[in-house]
Amino acid sequence: MFRSARNGMVLAGLLALLVVAAPVALAQTYAVVPKSVDNPFFIDVEEGAKAAAAELGVRMQFVGPQTHDIAQQIAILEDLILRGVDGIALSPVDAQSVIPVVERARAAGIPVVTFDSDTAGGAARIAFIGTDNFAAGVSAGEAFIRALPEGTYAIITGGLGAQNLNDRIDGFRSVLAKFGDAYREIPGSPFPTEDDVQRGIQVIEDLRTAHPDLDGIFMSGGWPQFAPQAYVEALGPWADRVREGTFVVVSFDLLEQQVELLRQGYSTAQVSQRPYAMGYQAIHALHRLHQGEELDFTVLDTGSDIVTPANVDQFAGK
């Protein structure tokens, strides 16, 4: 009886040890890599990715260069490959330069999707999740010509190698090109900001000094408007002209700061994107790929809207 009880206790102890020693399944880790972490546009991308990760019970790592820097972004991607993350969602700083490192990730068995901005020609990645940037650029061009019958204009952009921004510019120009010489883009345009707010403000100030007779500006991203007071000050006398409707500003994005600028009349129209949906859908796509599923899309358009002072309350806070 005693020996039987002791044997039972030993067996129970061994079983307990086996349970303790058994490997614990770790949640998958998916990395979301924006162009830069100092760009407020990506805050909503991160929130959407967090929400999806919580739903799926996985880990989400939001990591990117501090500023718009392709070398730093590539170094981060190399580190993620070495650490063996389970998937990467990437917004490339430069559409062409990231292709080799995306190919290395894929060769290591790590699925890669792009969001917000794509690789050149969609190379190497599995899918793109974000705005149909050419179509959104067309919408921006249509808003521009509705507000300005003719005139000279400048384009402000971020990085010259960003696919999403170039697609927006191509769409915008395709509309204005239909009207021959009615619209004239000034020499040197587009003017890059490298996604830097202060540099964007400086570009506006420089344009006002060099081209005081300019009639409008198209911004492929909202960088100067992310610092609203400085943006209005940079506009100088153009600020009153925007409010009067004799100077046109059409810009991408509709962050909280930009909503107020629109309400106050310091912007003619904004192209509202859906960054939360980009982050949310990117994590879901990576999880499906990690589980061996095939995506039923190579491009997922998250949509966009033209927002003006007349309809801004319909879109504010969305």
C-alpha positions as CSV (number, residue, x, y, z in Angstrom):
1,M,0.0,0.0,0.0
2,F,2.8,2.4,1.0
3,R,4.9,1.5,-2.1
4,S,1.8,2.0,-4.4
5,A,1.1,5.4,-2.9
6,R,4.7,6.4,-3.2
7,N,4.9,5.2,-6.8
8,G,1.8,7.2,-7.5
9,M,3.3,10.3,-6.0
10,V,6.5,9.9,-8.1
11,L,4.5,9.4,-11.3
12,A,2.4,12.5,-10.5
13,G,5.7,14.5,-9.9
14,L,7.1,13.3,-13.2
15,L,4.0,14.3,-15.0
16,A,4.1,17.7,-13.4
17,L,7.7,18.1,-14.5
18,L,6.8,17.2,-18.1
19,V,4.0,19.8,-18.1
20,V,6.3,22.5,-16.8
21,A,9.0,21.5,-19.3
22,A,6.7,21.4,-22.3
23,P,7.3,24.2,-24.7
24,V,4.8,27.1,-24.5
25,A,3.5,28.2,-27.9
26,L,4.4,31.9,-28.4
27,A,2.2,34.3,-30.1
28,Q,3.2,35.4,-33.6
29,T,5.0,38.7,-34.0
30,Y,4.2,41.0,-36.9
31,A,6.2,44.1,-37.5
32,V,4.7,47.3,-38.9
33,V,7.4,49.6,-40.4
34,P,6.3,53.1,-41.4
35,K,8.4,55.6,-43.4
36,S,9.1,57.4,-40.1
37,V,7.8,57.4,-36.6
38,D,7.7,61.2,-36.3
39,N,5.0,61.5,-39.0
40,P,1.6,61.8,-37.2
41,F,-0.1,60.2,-40.2
42,F,1.2,56.8,-38.9
43,I,-0.4,57.2,-35.5
44,D,-3.7,55.9,-36.8
45,V,-1.9,53.1,-38.7
46,E,-0.4,51.9,-35.4
47,E,-3.8,52.1,-33.7
48,G,-5.4,50.0,-36.4
49,A,-2.6,47.4,-36.2
50,K,-2.9,47.3,-32.4
51,A,-6.6,46.6,-32.6
52,A,-6.1,43.8,-35.1
53,A,-3.3,42.2,-33.0
54,A,-5.6,42.3,-30.0
55,E,-8.4,40.5,-31.9
56,L,-6.0,37.8,-33.2
57,G,-4.0,37.3,-30.0
58,V,-0.7,38.1,-31.7
59,R,2.1,40.6,-31.0
60,M,2.5,43.8,-33.1
61,Q,5.8,45.7,-33.2
62,F,5.6,49.2,-34.6
63,V,9.2,50.2,-35.5
64,G,10.6,52.6,-38.1
65,P,13.2,55.2,-38.7
66,Q,12.9,58.3,-36.5
67,T,12.9,60.5,-39.6
68,H,12.4,59.9,-43.4
69,D,15.6,57.9,-43.9
70,I,15.9,55.0,-46.3
71,A,19.2,53.7,-44.9
72,Q,17.7,53.5,-41.4
73,Q,14.6,51.8,-42.7
74,I,16.7,49.2,-44.5
75,A,18.7,48.6,-41.4
76,I,15.5,48.1,-39.4
77,L,14.3,45.6,-41.9
78,E,17.5,43.7,-41.9
79,D,17.3,43.4,-38.1
80,L,13.7,42.2,-38.3
81,I,14.8,39.5,-40.7
82,L,17.6,38.4,-38.3
83,R,15.2,38.2,-35.4
84,G,12.8,36.1,-37.5
85,V,9.6,38.0,-37.1
86,D,6.5,36.2,-38.6
87,G,5.6,39.0,-41.0
88,I,6.3,42.5,-42.0
89,A,4.0,45.3,-43.1
90,L,6.1,48.1,-44.8
91,S,5.6,51.6,-46.1
92,P,8.7,52.1,-48.1
93,V,10.7,55.4,-47.9
94,D,12.0,54.7,-51.4
95,A,10.1,52.4,-53.7
96,Q,13.1,51.0,-55.5
97,S,15.7,50.8,-52.8
98,V,13.7,48.5,-50.5
99,I,13.2,45.8,-53.1
100,P,16.4,43.8,-52.3
101,V,15.7,43.7,-48.6
102,V,12.1,42.7,-49.2
103,E,13.4,39.9,-51.4
104,R,15.7,38.8,-48.6
105,A,12.8,38.7,-46.1
106,R,10.7,36.6,-48.5
107,A,13.7,34.2,-49.0
108,A,13.8,33.8,-45.2
109,G,10.2,32.8,-45.2
110,I,8.8,36.1,-43.9
111,P,5.7,37.3,-45.7
112,V,5.8,41.0,-46.6
113,V,2.9,43.3,-47.5
114,T,3.1,47.0,-48.1
115,F,0.8,49.7,-46.9
116,D,0.4,53.4,-47.6
117,S,3.2,53.3,-50.2
118,D,4.3,50.4,-52.4
119,T,7.5,49.0,-53.8
120,A,8.3,50.0,-57.4
121,G,5.9,48.1,-59.6
122,G,4.7,46.1,-56.6
123,A,8.0,44.1,-56.8
124,A,8.8,41.4,-54.2
125,R,5.9,42.1,-51.8
126,I,2.8,39.9,-51.7
127,A,0.1,42.6,-51.5
128,F,-0.4,46.3,-51.1
129,I,-3.0,47.7,-48.7
130,G,-3.9,51.4,-48.9
131,T,-5.2,54.2,-50.9
132,D,-5.6,53.9,-54.7
133,N,-3.1,56.8,-55.0
134,F,-3.5,57.6,-58.6
135,A,-7.3,57.7,-58.3
136,A,-7.0,59.9,-55.2
137,G,-4.7,62.2,-57.1
138,V,-7.3,62.5,-59.8
139,S,-9.8,63.4,-57.2
140,A,-7.4,66.1,-55.9
141,G,-6.9,67.5,-59.4
142,E,-10.7,67.7,-59.9
143,A,-11.1,69.5,-56.6
144,F,-8.3,71.9,-57.7
145,I,-9.8,72.8,-61.0
146,R,-13.3,73.3,-59.5
147,A,-11.8,75.9,-57.2
148,L,-9.3,77.5,-59.8
149,P,-10.4,78.1,-63.4
150,E,-6.8,78.7,-64.5
151,G,-3.4,79.7,-63.1
152,T,0.0,78.7,-62.0
153,Y,0.6,76.2,-59.3
154,A,3.3,74.3,-57.3
155,I,3.4,70.8,-55.9
156,I,4.8,70.0,-52.5
157,T,5.7,66.4,-51.9
158,G,7.6,64.2,-49.4
159,G,10.4,62.0,-50.7
160,L,10.9,62.0,-54.4
161,G,11.3,58.2,-54.4
162,A,8.0,57.5,-52.6
163,Q,5.7,55.5,-54.9
164,N,2.5,56.6,-53.3
165,L,3.3,60.3,-53.6
166,N,4.4,60.0,-57.2
167,D,1.2,58.2,-58.1
168,R,-0.8,61.0,-56.5
169,I,1.1,63.6,-58.4
170,D,0.6,61.7,-61.7
171,G,-3.1,61.5,-61.0
172,F,-3.3,65.2,-60.2
173,R,-1.3,66.2,-63.3
174,S,-3.4,64.0,-65.5
175,V,-6.5,66.1,-64.7
176,L,-4.8,69.5,-65.3
177,A,-3.1,68.3,-68.5
178,K,-6.5,68.1,-70.1
179,F,-6.8,71.9,-70.1
180,G,-3.7,72.7,-72.1
181,D,-2.0,75.9,-71.0
182,A,-4.7,76.9,-68.5
183,Y,-2.7,75.4,-65.7
184,R,1.1,76.0,-65.5
185,E,3.3,74.2,-63.0
186,I,6.3,76.3,-62.0
187,P,9.9,75.2,-62.6
188,G,11.4,73.1,-59.9
189,S,8.1,71.5,-58.8
190,P,7.5,69.1,-57.1
191,F,9.4,70.5,-54.1
192,P,10.4,67.7,-51.6
193,T,10.0,68.0,-47.8
194,E,11.3,64.5,-47.0
195,D,8.2,64.2,-44.8
196,D,9.5,66.8,-42.5
197,V,7.0,69.3,-41.1
198,Q,9.4,72.2,-40.6
199,R,10.9,71.7,-44.1
200,G,7.4,71.7,-45.5
201,I,6.7,75.1,-43.8
202,Q,10.0,76.4,-45.2
203,V,9.1,75.3,-48.7
204,I,5.8,77.4,-48.5
205,E,7.8,80.4,-47.3
206,D,10.3,80.0,-50.1
207,L,7.5,79.7,-52.7
208,R,5.8,82.8,-51.4
209,T,9.1,84.8,-51.7
210,A,10.1,83.4,-55.1
211,H,6.6,83.2,-56.6
212,P,4.3,85.8,-55.0
213,D,1.9,85.6,-57.9
214,L,1.3,81.8,-57.5
215,D,-2.4,80.8,-57.7
216,G,-2.4,77.5,-55.9
217,I,-0.5,74.6,-54.2
218,F,-1.1,70.9,-54.3
219,M,0.4,68.9,-51.4
220,S,0.7,65.2,-51.9
221,G,0.9,64.9,-48.1
222,G,-0.1,67.2,-45.3
223,W,3.2,67.9,-43.6
224,P,3.1,71.7,-43.3
225,Q,-0.4,71.5,-42.0
226,F,0.6,69.2,-39.1
227,A,1.9,72.5,-37.5
228,P,-1.2,74.6,-38.2
229,Q,-0.2,77.9,-36.7
230,A,3.2,77.8,-38.5
231,Y,1.5,76.8,-41.7
232,V,-0.9,79.8,-41.6
233,E,2.0,82.1,-40.8
234,A,4.0,80.6,-43.7
235,L,1.1,81.3,-46.1
236,G,1.3,85.0,-45.1
237,P,-1.0,87.1,-47.4
238,W,-2.0,83.9,-49.2
239,A,-3.9,82.9,-46.0
240,D,-6.6,85.5,-46.6
241,R,-6.7,84.6,-50.3
242,V,-7.4,81.0,-49.4
243,R,-10.3,82.0,-47.3
244,E,-11.5,84.3,-50.0
245,G,-11.2,81.6,-52.6
246,T,-8.7,83.3,-54.8
247,F,-5.8,81.0,-53.8
248,V,-6.2,77.3,-53.8
249,V,-4.7,74.7,-51.4
250,V,-5.5,71.0,-52.0
251,S,-3.8,68.6,-49.7
252,F,-3.8,65.0,-48.7
253,D,-4.8,63.8,-45.3
254,L,-7.4,64.8,-42.7
255,L,-5.7,64.7,-39.3
256,E,-7.2,66.6,-36.4
257,Q,-5.1,69.6,-37.1
258,Q,-6.1,69.7,-40.7
259,V,-9.8,69.5,-39.8
260,E,-9.6,72.8,-37.9
261,L,-7.7,74.4,-40.8
262,L,-10.4,73.3,-43.1
263,R,-13.1,74.7,-40.8
264,Q,-11.3,78.0,-40.6
265,G,-11.0,78.2,-44.3
266,Y,-7.2,77.8,-44.6
267,S,-7.5,74.9,-47.0
268,T,-9.7,74.5,-50.0
269,A,-10.0,70.7,-49.9
270,Q,-8.4,67.7,-48.3
271,V,-8.0,64.1,-49.5
272,S,-9.0,62.0,-46.5
273,Q,-7.4,58.6,-46.4
274,R,-8.1,55.7,-44.0
275,P,-4.8,55.0,-42.1
276,Y,-6.5,53.0,-39.3
277,A,-7.9,50.6,-41.9
278,M,-4.4,50.2,-43.4
279,G,-2.9,49.1,-40.1
280,Y,-5.8,46.9,-39.3
281,Q,-6.0,45.1,-42.6
282,A,-2.2,44.7,-42.8
283,I,-2.1,42.7,-39.6
284,H,-5.0,40.5,-40.7
285,A,-3.3,39.9,-44.0
286,L,0.0,38.9,-42.4
287,H,-1.7,36.5,-40.0
288,R,-3.5,34.8,-42.9
289,L,-0.3,34.4,-44.8
290,H,1.5,33.1,-41.7
291,Q,-1.2,30.4,-41.4
292,G,-0.6,29.3,-44.9
293,E,-3.6,31.0,-46.5
294,E,-3.5,32.8,-49.8
295,L,-4.8,36.3,-50.0
296,D,-7.7,36.9,-52.3
297,F,-6.2,40.3,-53.4
298,T,-2.9,41.7,-54.4
299,V,-4.2,45.3,-54.0
300,L,-6.7,46.3,-51.3
301,D,-8.0,49.8,-51.7
302,T,-8.9,51.3,-48.3
303,G,-10.6,54.2,-49.9
304,S,-10.4,58.0,-49.8
305,D,-12.8,61.0,-49.8
306,I,-12.6,64.7,-50.9
307,V,-13.4,66.8,-47.9
308,T,-14.2,70.6,-48.1
309,P,-15.4,73.2,-45.5
310,A,-18.9,72.3,-46.7
311,N,-18.8,68.7,-45.7
312,V,-16.0,68.5,-43.1
313,D,-18.3,67.7,-40.2
314,Q,-19.3,64.5,-41.9
315,F,-15.7,63.2,-41.9
316,A,-14.2,64.8,-38.7
317,G,-13.2,62.2,-36.2
318,K,-13.6,59.2,-38.6
